Amino acid sequence: MGGGSGSGSGSSERGESVAEQPELDGSSTGLELPDERAATELNRREIVKAVKVVEKDSLAIAESFTSLFSSLRSALSEATNSSVDHMHCFGDATGRLQESVLDAATKGNRYINSCLRLNEELKGIETLAAQLKFLRRNVDALDSSVNKLIRLP
């Protein structure tokens, strides 16, 4: 179309038409427009194609991130559940340990009190032991005397 308008203006004056022909062949705006349009259309197609590729890649990345975050959420949930389970076990073990410690402390106090009572009771046994020793000596002396008397013929 642009070439037709250029040749139309050249038909009004033949001398100019011959002079304009070399310009049209080399760098005329009539020839550049279809090339520019084709190049622009090609650039648009490439841009649209690139945008579609970018959109496709973006969707793939978004799906990948969604999957990653879902996996992370699942792993975090599992770790949290494990931590909660461990805390319950720790609480149970602590409770049992506390009961055992209280029981041991109670039994220890009973043992100490029994030892103190026994110690008090054994304080009087020293005099009893001395009395028993004295009595034993007397029994031995008596036995010895009786043996001497029995052996006398």
VMD Tcl script that draws the C-alpha trace (Angstrom):
set ca {
  {0.00 0.00 0.00}
  {2.76 2.37 0.95}
  {4.58 1.50 -2.29}
  {1.43 2.33 -4.28}
  {1.18 5.76 -2.73}
  {4.82 6.39 -3.50}
  {4.37 5.37 -7.12}
  {1.21 7.50 -7.31}
  {3.16 10.57 -6.32}
  {5.82 9.60 -8.79}
  {3.28 9.33 -11.62}
  {2.44 13.03 -11.38}
  {5.98 13.94 -12.30}
  {8.08 11.46 -14.22}
  {11.37 13.12 -13.49}
  {10.81 12.96 -9.82}
  {9.56 9.43 -10.16}
  {12.88 8.28 -11.60}
  {14.73 10.19 -8.94}
  {12.52 8.75 -6.21}
  {12.95 5.15 -7.31}
  {16.50 4.79 -6.01}
  {15.35 6.26 -2.70}
  {12.50 3.74 -2.51}
  {14.84 0.85 -3.16}
  {17.41 1.83 -0.50}
  {15.74 3.33 2.53}
  {12.26 4.53 1.67}
  {9.73 4.80 4.47}
  {7.28 2.89 2.29}
  {9.57 -0.17 2.37}
  {10.43 0.23 6.03}
  {6.86 0.20 7.23}
  {6.08 -3.36 6.16}
  {9.47 -4.52 7.51}
  {8.96 -2.60 10.74}
  {5.44 -3.97 11.05}
  {6.70 -7.48 10.42}
  {9.54 -6.95 12.90}
  {7.14 -5.40 15.40}
  {4.68 -8.24 14.88}
  {7.55 -10.73 15.27}
  {8.69 -8.93 18.43}
  {5.13 -8.98 19.74}
  {4.87 -12.69 19.05}
  {8.20 -13.30 20.75}
  {7.14 -11.14 23.70}
  {3.79 -12.93 23.96}
  {5.59 -16.26 23.69}
  {8.11 -15.17 26.35}
  {5.30 -13.91 28.61}
  {3.49 -17.24 28.20}
  {6.71 -19.08 29.09}
  {7.19 -16.79 32.09}
  {3.57 -17.34 33.14}
  {3.99 -21.10 32.74}
  {7.23 -21.03 34.75}
  {5.61 -18.78 37.36}
  {2.72 -21.23 37.74}
  {5.18 -24.11 38.05}
  {7.16 -22.17 40.66}
  {3.95 -21.28 42.52}
  {2.90 -24.94 42.52}
  {6.37 -25.91 43.68}
  {6.20 -23.36 46.51}
  {2.71 -24.55 47.41}
  {3.97 -28.13 47.56}
  {7.04 -27.05 49.53}
  {4.99 -25.07 52.05}
  {2.55 -27.96 52.36}
  {5.46 -30.32 53.07}
  {6.94 -27.85 55.54}
  {3.57 -27.40 57.24}
  {3.21 -31.18 57.48}
  {6.76 -31.60 58.85}
  {6.22 -28.77 61.34}
  {2.92 -30.29 62.43}
  {4.60 -33.67 62.91}
  {7.48 -32.10 64.84}
  {5.01 -30.14 66.98}
  {2.97 -33.28 67.66}
  {6.16 -35.15 68.58}
  {7.17 -32.30 70.87}
  {3.75 -32.33 72.52}
  {3.97 -36.12 72.96}
  {7.46 -35.77 74.45}
  {6.25 -33.06 76.81}
  {3.40 -35.33 77.96}
  {5.87 -38.18 78.51}
  {8.20 -35.80 80.34}
  {5.31 -34.60 82.50}
  {4.29 -38.18 83.29}
  {7.88 -39.17 84.11}
  {8.31 -36.07 86.26}
  {5.09 -36.84 88.12}
  {6.16 -40.42 88.78}
  {9.61 -39.29 89.86}
  {8.05 -36.76 92.22}
  {5.85 -39.48 93.73}
  {8.87 -41.77 94.13}
  {10.92 -39.01 95.74}
  {8.12 -38.18 98.17}
  {7.70 -41.86 99.01}
  {11.45 -42.28 99.54}
  {11.57 -39.13 101.69}
  {8.66 -40.40 103.81}
  {10.32 -43.80 104.27}
  {13.63 -42.09 105.05}
  {11.97 -39.96 107.73}
  {10.37 -43.07 109.24}
  {13.76 -44.80 109.27}
  {15.40 -41.80 110.94}
  {12.64 -41.64 113.56}
  {12.97 -45.38 114.22}
  {16.72 -45.00 114.65}
  {16.22 -42.11 117.08}
  {13.73 -44.15 119.12}
  {16.06 -47.13 119.12}
  {18.93 -44.91 120.19}
  {16.85 -43.61 123.10}
  {15.91 -47.14 124.07}
  {19.51 -48.32 123.83}
  {20.78 -45.58 126.14}
  {19.39 -47.54 129.11}
  {20.95 -50.75 127.87}
  {24.47 -49.67 128.82}
  {23.58 -49.83 132.49}
  {21.76 -53.09 131.84}
  {24.90 -54.44 130.13}
  {27.00 -53.43 133.11}
  {24.53 -55.13 135.41}
  {24.60 -58.26 133.25}
  {28.40 -58.31 133.34}
  {28.34 -58.01 137.10}
  {25.70 -60.73 137.34}
  {27.71 -62.97 135.02}
  {30.78 -62.59 137.21}
  {28.72 -63.53 140.24}
  {27.24 -66.55 138.46}
  {30.71 -67.63 137.36}
  {31.99 -67.24 140.93}
  {29.04 -69.18 142.25}
  {29.57 -71.90 139.67}
  {33.21 -72.09 140.53}
  {32.41 -72.36 144.25}
  {29.83 -75.06 143.63}
  {32.31 -77.01 141.51}
  {34.88 -76.79 144.28}
  {32.39 -78.02 146.84}
  {31.29 -80.90 144.69}
  {34.85 -82.05 144.11}
  {35.68 -82.25 147.76}
  {35.76 -85.87 148.76}
}
mol new
graphics top color blue
foreach p $ca { graphics top sphere $p radius 0.5 }
foreach p [lrange $ca 0 end-1] q [lrange $ca 1 end] { graphics top cylinder $p $q radius 0.2 }
display resetview
